[in-house]
Amino acid sequence: MNVFKNMAFSLELQGKSHAKIKQRVHNVTQHLGIGTLLYRKPKESSGSQQQRMAVGRTIVREPAVFLMDKPLSNLDAKLRVKAIKEISKLHSTLKIAFIHVTHN
């Protein structure tokens, strides 16, 4: 499946309308900076973009809590710092609780 279909899948299972799904997926992908990747397969994207896609699949569902199990473990130091900032930004924007598991 392409990125749009991956992100829309859980909303389809919930019985959301196509218009609502399209709007929600587009809003989330624009927020995450991956709006231009909607019709690519995830494996055709960089590791950073794939992580954003995975986070986006969760965000579209509007969860009460995010559980992140070592999301930074495969990143180099520079990308890790950037990812931490992005996670903090998401937390403050979405106003959703984050549980972040790390060995640090």
Secondary structure, 3 states (H helix, E strand, C coil): CCHHHHHHHHHHHCCCCHHHHHHHHHHHHHHHCCHHHCCCCHHHCCHHHHHHHHHHHHHCCCCCEEEEECCCCCCCHHHHHHHHHHHHHHHHHHCCEEEEECCC
